[in-house]
Protein backbone atom coordinates (compact mmCIF):
# COMPACT_ATOMS: atom_id res chain seq x y z
CA UNK A 1 0.00 0.00 0.00
CA UNK A 2 1.08 3.53 -0.64
CA UNK A 3 1.97 5.63 2.35
CA UNK A 4 0.73 9.20 2.53
CA UNK A 5 3.37 11.94 2.51
CA UNK A 6 4.36 13.12 6.01
CA UNK A 7 1.66 15.34 7.48
CA UNK A 8 -1.04 14.13 5.03
CA UNK A 9 -3.63 11.43 5.44
CA UNK A 10 -4.46 9.13 2.56
CA UNK A 11 -7.78 9.95 0.99
CA UNK A 12 -10.66 7.51 1.45
CA UNK A 13 -10.41 6.86 -2.32
CA UNK A 14 -6.72 5.91 -2.22
CA UNK A 15 -7.20 3.78 0.92
CA UNK A 16 -10.18 1.93 -0.60
CA UNK A 17 -8.53 1.27 -3.97
CA UNK A 18 -5.23 0.20 -2.37
CA UNK A 19 -7.14 -2.21 -0.14
CA UNK A 20 -9.16 -3.56 -3.07
CA UNK A 21 -6.02 -4.14 -5.15
CA UNK A 22 -4.37 -5.94 -2.24
CA UNK A 23 -7.17 -8.45 -1.71
CA UNK A 24 -6.23 -10.70 -4.61
CA UNK A 25 -9.44 -12.30 -5.82
CA UNK A 26 -12.59 -10.36 -4.86
CA UNK A 27 -15.50 -12.84 -4.50
CA UNK A 28 -18.13 -10.14 -5.05
CA UNK A 29 -16.71 -9.59 -8.56
CA UNK A 30 -16.23 -13.25 -9.56
CA UNK A 31 -18.74 -12.89 -12.42
CA UNK A 32 -17.27 -9.61 -13.70
CA UNK A 33 -14.69 -8.93 -16.38
CA UNK A 34 -13.92 -5.55 -17.89
CA UNK A 35 -12.28 -2.23 -17.22
CA UNK A 36 -13.73 0.73 -15.35
CA UNK A 37 -12.21 4.19 -15.28
CA UNK A 38 -13.14 6.70 -12.62
CA UNK A 39 -12.52 10.34 -13.57
CA UNK A 40 -12.66 12.27 -10.30
CA UNK A 41 -13.08 16.06 -10.45
CA UNK A 42 -11.39 18.09 -7.74
CA UNK A 43 -11.73 21.74 -8.71
CA UNK A 44 -9.93 22.18 -12.04
CA UNK A 45 -8.03 18.92 -11.59
CA UNK A 46 -9.15 15.47 -12.78
CA UNK A 47 -7.72 12.35 -11.17
CA UNK A 48 -7.96 9.08 -13.15
CA UNK A 49 -8.21 5.61 -11.65
CA UNK A 50 -8.48 2.51 -13.85
CA UNK A 51 -9.86 -0.72 -12.40
CA UNK A 52 -9.33 -3.87 -14.47
CA UNK A 53 -11.42 -6.86 -13.40
CA UNK A 54 -10.90 -10.42 -14.65
CA UNK A 55 -13.40 -12.78 -12.99
CA UNK A 56 -12.70 -11.32 -9.57
CA UNK A 57 -9.00 -10.52 -9.99
CA UNK A 58 -8.62 -6.75 -9.62
CA UNK A 59 -5.77 -4.54 -10.83
CA UNK A 60 -5.73 -0.79 -10.16
CA UNK A 61 -3.70 1.87 -11.96
CA UNK A 62 -3.69 5.62 -12.44
CA UNK A 63 -4.45 5.50 -16.16
CA UNK A 64 -6.53 7.42 -18.69
CA UNK A 65 -6.66 4.39 -20.99
CA UNK A 66 -9.80 3.26 -22.81
CA UNK A 67 -12.30 1.50 -20.53
CA UNK A 68 -15.52 -0.47 -20.94
CA UNK A 69 -17.18 2.01 -18.58
CA UNK A 70 -16.15 5.53 -17.60
CA UNK A 71 -17.61 7.10 -14.46
CA UNK A 72 -17.21 10.86 -14.04
CA UNK A 73 -17.97 12.43 -10.67
CA UNK A 74 -16.70 14.77 -7.99
CA UNK A 75 -13.87 13.49 -5.85
CA UNK A 76 -15.89 14.22 -2.69
CA UNK A 77 -18.75 11.98 -3.93
CA UNK A 78 -16.36 9.11 -4.64
CA UNK A 79 -14.68 9.59 -1.25
CA UNK A 80 -18.15 9.24 0.27
CA UNK A 81 -18.84 6.08 -1.73
CA UNK A 82 -15.52 4.55 -0.65
CA UNK A 83 -16.13 5.38 3.01
CA UNK A 84 -19.76 4.18 3.06
CA UNK A 85 -21.40 7.58 3.57
CA UNK A 86 -22.72 7.88 -0.02
CA UNK A 87 -24.73 5.13 -1.72
CA UNK A 88 -23.48 4.59 -5.29
CA UNK A 89 -26.89 3.70 -6.73
CA UNK A 90 -28.55 6.70 -5.09
CA UNK A 91 -25.74 8.96 -6.38
CA UNK A 92 -26.32 7.62 -9.89
CA UNK A 93 -30.07 8.25 -9.65
CA UNK A 94 -29.46 11.80 -8.35
CA UNK A 95 -27.24 12.52 -11.34
CA UNK A 96 -24.07 12.86 -9.25
CA UNK A 97 -22.35 10.32 -11.53
CA UNK A 98 -22.08 10.38 -15.29
CA UNK A 99 -21.60 6.88 -16.71
CA UNK A 100 -20.52 6.17 -20.27
CA UNK A 101 -20.33 2.58 -21.49
CA UNK A 102 -21.16 -0.62 -19.64
CA UNK A 103 -23.59 0.36 -16.87
CA UNK A 104 -23.91 -3.31 -15.85
CA UNK A 105 -20.19 -3.42 -14.99
CA UNK A 106 -20.58 -0.28 -12.89
CA UNK A 107 -23.55 -1.81 -11.05
CA UNK A 108 -21.55 -4.99 -10.34
CA UNK A 109 -18.62 -2.95 -9.06
CA UNK A 110 -20.79 -0.98 -6.64
CA UNK A 111 -21.11 -4.20 -4.60
CA UNK A 112 -17.58 -3.69 -3.23
CA UNK A 113 -18.29 -0.27 -1.72
CA UNK A 114 -18.75 -0.44 2.06
CA UNK A 115 -22.12 0.02 3.69
CA UNK A 116 -22.96 2.89 6.02
CA UNK A 117 -20.69 3.24 9.06
CA UNK A 118 -21.92 1.67 12.29
C-alpha positions as CSV (number, residue, x, y, z in Angstrom):
1,X,0.0,0.0,0.0
2,X,1.1,3.5,-0.6
3,X,2.0,5.6,2.4
4,X,0.7,9.2,2.5
5,X,3.4,11.9,2.5
6,X,4.4,13.1,6.0
7,X,1.7,15.3,7.5
8,X,-1.0,14.1,5.0
9,X,-3.6,11.4,5.4
10,X,-4.5,9.1,2.6
11,X,-7.8,10.0,1.0
12,X,-10.7,7.5,1.4
13,X,-10.4,6.9,-2.3
14,X,-6.7,5.9,-2.2
15,X,-7.2,3.8,0.9
16,X,-10.2,1.9,-0.6
17,X,-8.5,1.3,-4.0
18,X,-5.2,0.2,-2.4
19,X,-7.1,-2.2,-0.1
20,X,-9.2,-3.6,-3.1
21,X,-6.0,-4.1,-5.2
22,X,-4.4,-5.9,-2.2
23,X,-7.2,-8.5,-1.7
24,X,-6.2,-10.7,-4.6
25,X,-9.4,-12.3,-5.8
26,X,-12.6,-10.4,-4.9
27,X,-15.5,-12.8,-4.5
28,X,-18.1,-10.1,-5.1
29,X,-16.7,-9.6,-8.6
30,X,-16.2,-13.2,-9.6
31,X,-18.7,-12.9,-12.4
32,X,-17.3,-9.6,-13.7
33,X,-14.7,-8.9,-16.4
34,X,-13.9,-5.6,-17.9
35,X,-12.3,-2.2,-17.2
36,X,-13.7,0.7,-15.3
37,X,-12.2,4.2,-15.3
38,X,-13.1,6.7,-12.6
39,X,-12.5,10.3,-13.6
40,X,-12.7,12.3,-10.3
41,X,-13.1,16.1,-10.5
42,X,-11.4,18.1,-7.7
43,X,-11.7,21.7,-8.7
44,X,-9.9,22.2,-12.0
45,X,-8.0,18.9,-11.6
46,X,-9.1,15.5,-12.8
47,X,-7.7,12.4,-11.2
48,X,-8.0,9.1,-13.2
49,X,-8.2,5.6,-11.6
50,X,-8.5,2.5,-13.8
51,X,-9.9,-0.7,-12.4
52,X,-9.3,-3.9,-14.5
53,X,-11.4,-6.9,-13.4
54,X,-10.9,-10.4,-14.6
55,X,-13.4,-12.8,-13.0
56,X,-12.7,-11.3,-9.6
57,X,-9.0,-10.5,-10.0
58,X,-8.6,-6.7,-9.6
59,X,-5.8,-4.5,-10.8
60,X,-5.7,-0.8,-10.2
61,X,-3.7,1.9,-12.0
62,X,-3.7,5.6,-12.4
63,X,-4.5,5.5,-16.2
64,X,-6.5,7.4,-18.7
65,X,-6.7,4.4,-21.0
66,X,-9.8,3.3,-22.8
67,X,-12.3,1.5,-20.5
68,X,-15.5,-0.5,-20.9
69,X,-17.2,2.0,-18.6
70,X,-16.1,5.5,-17.6
71,X,-17.6,7.1,-14.5
72,X,-17.2,10.9,-14.0
73,X,-18.0,12.4,-10.7
74,X,-16.7,14.8,-8.0
75,X,-13.9,13.5,-5.8
76,X,-15.9,14.2,-2.7
77,X,-18.7,12.0,-3.9
78,X,-16.4,9.1,-4.6
79,X,-14.7,9.6,-1.3
80,X,-18.2,9.2,0.3
81,X,-18.8,6.1,-1.7
82,X,-15.5,4.5,-0.7
83,X,-16.1,5.4,3.0
84,X,-19.8,4.2,3.1
85,X,-21.4,7.6,3.6
86,X,-22.7,7.9,0.0
87,X,-24.7,5.1,-1.7
88,X,-23.5,4.6,-5.3
89,X,-26.9,3.7,-6.7
90,X,-28.5,6.7,-5.1
91,X,-25.7,9.0,-6.4
92,X,-26.3,7.6,-9.9
93,X,-30.1,8.3,-9.7
94,X,-29.5,11.8,-8.4
95,X,-27.2,12.5,-11.3
96,X,-24.1,12.9,-9.2
97,X,-22.4,10.3,-11.5
98,X,-22.1,10.4,-15.3
99,X,-21.6,6.9,-16.7
100,X,-20.5,6.2,-20.3
101,X,-20.3,2.6,-21.5
102,X,-21.2,-0.6,-19.6
103,X,-23.6,0.4,-16.9
104,X,-23.9,-3.3,-15.8
105,X,-20.2,-3.4,-15.0
106,X,-20.6,-0.3,-12.9
107,X,-23.5,-1.8,-11.0
108,X,-21.6,-5.0,-10.3
109,X,-18.6,-3.0,-9.1
110,X,-20.8,-1.0,-6.6
111,X,-21.1,-4.2,-4.6
112,X,-17.6,-3.7,-3.2
113,X,-18.3,-0.3,-1.7
114,X,-18.8,-0.4,2.1
115,X,-22.1,0.0,3.7
116,X,-23.0,2.9,6.0
117,X,-20.7,3.2,9.1
118,X,-21.9,1.7,12.3
